[in-house]
Amino acid sequence: MARAQGLAFHLLRRALSSSTPKPRLLVQSITPSISSYTHHQSSSRPRPISLALAGALSFSVAISTAALAKEPPSPDLLPRNVVLYQYEACPFCNKVKAFLDYHDIPYEVVEVNPLSKKEIKWSEYKKVPILTVDGDPLVDSSDIIEKLSNRIHPEEPVLVDDEGKKWRRWVDDHLVHVLSPNIYRNTSEALESFEYITSHGNFSFTERLTVKYAGAAAMYFVSKNLKKKYNITDERAALYEAAETWVDALDGRNFLGGSKPNLADLAVFGVLRPIRHLRAGRDMVDNTHIGEWYTRMETAVGESSRIMS
Ligand SMILES: N[C@@H](CCC(=O)N[C@@H](CS)C(=O)NCC(=O)O)C(=O)O
């Protein structure tokens, strides 16, 4: 998904910088009522998103399980200042957010504009997520999570070769690649996904319109190539199979971690959270046995610890 999104955004970057009028000119040609809205939307500062993903998704799931305790670190181990540079719908960023939310680590979010990336100009590493912890940048979702986990649980260092590690690798090597072909499966699902991406991401008004339609079209074609690359013939079947593979791995336990989620539970939950209420996620829950675990995870992860500004 990441590479594919990168390609789509690359195409869009080129399209916006060459063949289309400069956004500002285009904005000026829009009717007054829309331009006043545009003025509000197109501030060049990174715009913190007012709806946390967790909040946005929580409305439709009936929570029937008893509330489980979250795992806040002891106050002396808690990082003081945590900032996540992200794209709202990026699966790797959502893995990190699930970890931070579950551990009640307060964090600010800087939504990166995927076209200009100006919010991460200071960084040599040009992908997201980047997490700054008390000023030190950490990169790569799995590394970020391991380093933070070791910091807040020094007594239980992440093991090199445990069951959780195997499934965390499965998330990065398999599960994320099944998602794009599903959420961009046909034109209506690609538009639904880009409606979500553009309404939660950091885009100017003009970019928002362009990205929604051009992005949906680009990703529709990119996802066909991804299917070939990852040998997927029926994308929904692959998604259902991945969901059932995960349920089998649980082997009757509430969580892979037993009575409480471990890093693999948080990784699977993190990458599924942005798609849960898209058509693909609804189909997945309706057609597989993953729903009960997902609902337990929602309860366990609870409220987002994101600091709203
Ligand atoms: N292995 C990295 C992958 C990160 C990644 O590929 N992020 C994507 C967004 S989902 C990205 O920043 N792509 C580059 C781009 O958008 O230009 C991780 O786990 O953090």
The ligand as an ORCA input file, in Angstrom:
! r2SCAN-3c Opt
* xyz 0 1
  N       8.807      0.370      6.597
  C       8.228      1.679      6.808
  C       7.305      1.990      5.639
  C       6.786      3.407      5.715
  C       6.097      3.817      4.429
  O       6.260      3.188      3.371
  N       5.320      4.890      4.522
  C       4.670      5.419      3.361
  C       3.272      5.942      3.727
  S       2.139      4.644      4.160
  C       5.454      6.603      2.813
  O       5.812      7.491      3.562
  N       5.735      6.574      1.509
  C       6.505      7.592      0.871
  C       5.717      8.680      0.226
  O       4.527      8.867      0.498
  O       6.306      9.415     -0.576
  C       7.486      1.681      8.140
  O       7.106      0.600      8.631
  O       7.323      2.756      8.738
*
